[in-house]
Amino acid sequence: MKLSLVIPAFNEEQRLGSFLASISSYAARHRNQLREILVVDDGSTDRTVAVAKSYQSRLPGLKILHHQKNQGKGAAVKTGVMAARGDTIVFIDADGATPITELPKMITALTQADIAVGNRYMPGAKTDRGSSLRSLSGWVYRTYMKLFGLGAIDTMCGFKGYQRQVARDLFNPLLESRWLFDTEIAYKSVRRGYRTKNFPIRWTSMAGSKLDTKTLIKSALLIWPLVQKIKKNEAQATSKT
């Protein structure tokens, strides 16, 4: 299995280096597993690109893709997905909240399904949730997602994998370029009948998270309009074929 790892990054100079170092150590122990690592710089204004470049000699498969302006996490993941050459494509957050040592679970899950999603709430998951407010807001969000048939999927977890053609089908086109892209992809995958495998992971709430409770609540309020937009877009696409 040739695997491409996509790492979306926006102003991650403080956290990206340690995460790439952990990937380097992992790659040394699991040779030929990571054929391609794509760091997608989403218009960073700090030293994110310089940090990524400093690891290219240690990670021969590391490539850096650029957005001239910030477009959103979803747009960054899409850029990586469309550029990836692996048979399977996995994206993982640059903060290292999910350690790279969880990758074998992802690889196993992708031998059984079209899509694999790390889950922080399944039995067997080991998580450090941070504040009680974040835990509560996460529970409310998951409960709300059940209304759209997505209750079993940890839509906001930044560790997901796809068979390449499935990824390209779901990400092109992408209607939501920012936080709601995960929800869009999950909803479209259910509608299109793709097989999704959920598996428990280790996860730690990292300092400096860009997804705060306020943003989570705002995103939740936009899910219903997003669902209607997806249905309309797919109806239009069907009518043209």
N, C-alpha and C positions, 0 to 999 in steps of 0.2 A: 504494500500500500504506500503510494507516494503521497505525502502529506504536506500541505501548505499551511503555515501558521500566520494568521493576520493579526497585527497588533495596532489598533487605532490609537493615536496619541495626540493630545492637544495640551501644550504647556506642561509636559511631564518630565522636565529635567530633574526634578527632585526624586522621582520614583522609578523612572525608566531604567536607569543605569543598574540598580540592584536587581531589577527583574531580568534584564538581559544577561547579567552575570549568572543568575540562577539557571537561565536557559543554556548558557554556555557550558556550565557544569553538567547539566542534564544531557546535553548533546554529546559530551565526551563519553558519557556512560552508555548512551544509546545511539551508537553510530548508525548513520544512514536512515534514522527514523524521521528526522526533520530535514527534508530535502530543500525546503524553501521557507524563509522567514521574512515576511513583509511588514515593515513598520510604516504605517501610513500617517505622515505628519499632516494634521488638519489645520494648517495655517498658524502654527505656534509662533509666539512672539518671544519665547525664551530660548534656551539652548537645547531644546529637545532634539533637533537634528544633529547637533554636534555630539551629543551624548550617544545617539544611535550610531553615528559614523565611527565613533571610537571603539565600537565593538565589532566592526566588520572584519577585522583581522582574526578575531577569536571565533566568529561565526561566519564561515565562508558563504553560507547560503543566505546571509542577511542582505536584503535590498531595502532601500528607502524610497518611498513614493511621497509626492508633495501635493498639497492643495495650496494655492497661492493665498487664499482667504479661508477663514474658518467656515465650514459648511455644516458641521454637526457630526456626531459619532456615526449615525447611520450612513451618511455619505462617505465617511472614511472607510467603514467596513465594506460598503459596496465597491469602492475603488480597489480595495484589496481582493475582494471576491472576483471581480472581473479581470484582474491581472494575474490571479493565481493559476498555476499550471499543474497543481497536484490533483490526484484522483479524488482526494478528500480535502475539504477546506475547513479549518478550525479558526475561530476568532477568540481572542482572550484579552481581557483588560490589561492595560499597561501598568496598572498599580500593583499587580502581583497579588491581588486579593485571593484569587485562585492560584495556588502554586503550580508550576509547570509539572511537578511530580504527579499531578492528577491526570496527565495526558494519557497514560495507558488505559485508564477507565474509558476515556473518550474513544480511543482507537477500538477497544472491544465493542463498545456500544454501536459504533459505526459499521461493524461487520454484521449487525443485526437489524439495521434500520436505515432509512433515507436521511434522517436527521437525529442528532443526539444532543441532549440538553442537560447541562449540569444543574442539579437541583439542591438548593440549600435547606429544604424542608422535609425531604423524604427521610424515613428511618435509615439510620446509618450515616447521615450527613453530620459533619462536625463544623460548627460555625461559631464565630465570635461576632455577635450582632452589633456590638457598640452600644449606643444609647437605647433606653427602653422606648423612647419616642420613635426611633427608627424601626424598632421591632414591631411596634403597634401599627405604624403607617404601612409597613410591609404586609402585615396581616390583613388590614383593610383592603389594600390593593389586590391581594390574591383572592380575597372573598369576592370582590367586585368582578374580577376576571372570569369567575365561574359563570357569570351571566352571558358570556360570549363563547362558552365552551372551552375555555383555556385554563380551567382551574387546576389541572394536573401539571401544567407547564410553568416552570419558574421563568416567566417571560423576561424579567429584568436581570437575570443572571448573565454576566458577561463572559460566559464560557459555553460556546455552542459550536456544533460541527455539522457539516453537510456533505453529501456526495456532490461532486462538482456540478453536474448538470442540474441537480435539484437547487443548489445555491443560485446558479445563474438564472434559473426560471423564476425563483422567488424574489431576487434582488433587482431584476430588470424587467419592468421599471420599479423604482422605489418611490412611494408617495411621501413618506415621512423621513426626512434626512436627519432628524435629531433623536430625542429620547424614545419616541414612540415607534421607531423603526422595528424594535424587537417585537412589539405587539402586532404590527403589520405583518411581519414575516410569519409569526406563529399563527395568526388568523388565516392567512392565505394558505399556509401549509395544511391546516385542518380542512379548509374548503376543497383543496385539491387532492386530498386523500393520501398525503405522504405519511409514511410510517415514522413515528417519533419515539425514540427511546430515551426515557428519563433515568438518570442515575445520581446517587448521592455523592456529594463532594465535600472537600474541606474548603472553607472560605472564611476570610477574616475581614472585617470592616476596617478599611484603611483610612488613615488621617488624610484630609484634603480631598475627600470625595466631592465630585461636582454635582452629584444627584442628591440634593437635600430633600427634606420632607416637603417643603413648599413646592419644589419642582415636581415631585411625585404626585402631589394632589392636583396640580394644574394639568399634568399629563393625563391623569385619570379622567378628568372632565372632558378631555378631547377624544376619548376612545370611541364613544358612540358616533360622533361625526366621521371619525376615521373609518369605522366599519361601513357606514353608508357610502363613503367615497370609494372604498375597495369594491363593494358590490357594483356600484355604478361603473367603475373602470373596467371590471371584468365583463359586465354586460356589454359594454361598448366594444371591447376586444372580441367577444364572441360574435357580435353582429357583423363584424368586418371579415370574419373567416367564412 
